[in-house]
């Protein structure tokens, strides 16, 4: 199996590139996030690789970071998520954004990805909820702590606060990390009015 490739980047398209390693050109499929991180041809490039062997082909998928590759592996293990859909999700949402979307049950963010309808988004939220906090890309333990807080004392307050903030025009994806952190910090002293007030202060910056 090929784990990584380092060579001259000879060709780039929207969802793929060709890396020349000692005269052999490897076609590598990638998310737009990884494609945008590549240098301009014909400069030296390195990508991490996930090799998928099918009956009719051996396909290479490239990633700029280990977090993106781990998410690709996790996503493609879910029924209904093939490599193309997984790359679409990773093109639409970064690993940290995926963690936030799953932890906050942000179905709308997931359905922004090509090939992800409502039913598949529900399956992703169900199957990944317990895994998201352990996945790379969350910037430390913040996401895990927030997920735990959401499942404990912060449940009702968090849902009501997010609903109120949405009514004021703030997207769930930007409001949830702040609300969940405030609830985790205040613990038993958290109140709906206080969380909304403090969240508005931070969102208004």
C-alpha positions, 0 to 999 in steps of 0.5 A: 500500500502507498502511504505517501507520495513526494515528487514533482506536481505535474498537473492539477485539476479541481479534484485531482492531481498528478505527482511525478515520482522518479518518472512515474505519474501517480493520479491522486484524487483529493478534496478542494482543501488539499488541492488548494494547499498544493504548490504550483506545478512543477514544484515539489509536493508531498501528500499523505495517501489512502490506497483503495483497491477495487476489482477494476482499479487501484485508486489513490486519495491524497490529503494535506493533513493526517486529520483529513486522512483520518476523517476520510477513513472514518467517513468511508466506513459509514454505509452510503458514504463512498470516497467521492462523498467523503471528499465532498464533505472534506471539501465543504467542512474542515476536520474541526468544522466536522467535529462542531457540526456533528457535536451540535447536530448541525444537519444543515452544514452536512447537507451542504456537501455534494451527495449528502441528503437529509437521510445520509446526514441523519446517519452521519450524526447518529454514527459519528456522534460518539466518535467526533470528540476523539477525532483529530482536528478539534484543536485539543480537548475543547470539542470533546469537553463540549460534547460531554457538556452538551449531553449533561447539564447544558442540554436544555439551556444549550438548545434554547440558547442556540434557538434564540441566537438563530432567531437573531441571525447567528448561524448555529455553526458559529454560535454553538462552540461559544454557547457550549463553552460558556455552559461548560465554564459556568456549569451549575450556575449557567442560566439561559439569559446569562448564556445568551447575553455572554454569547452575544458579546462574543459574537458581536466582536 
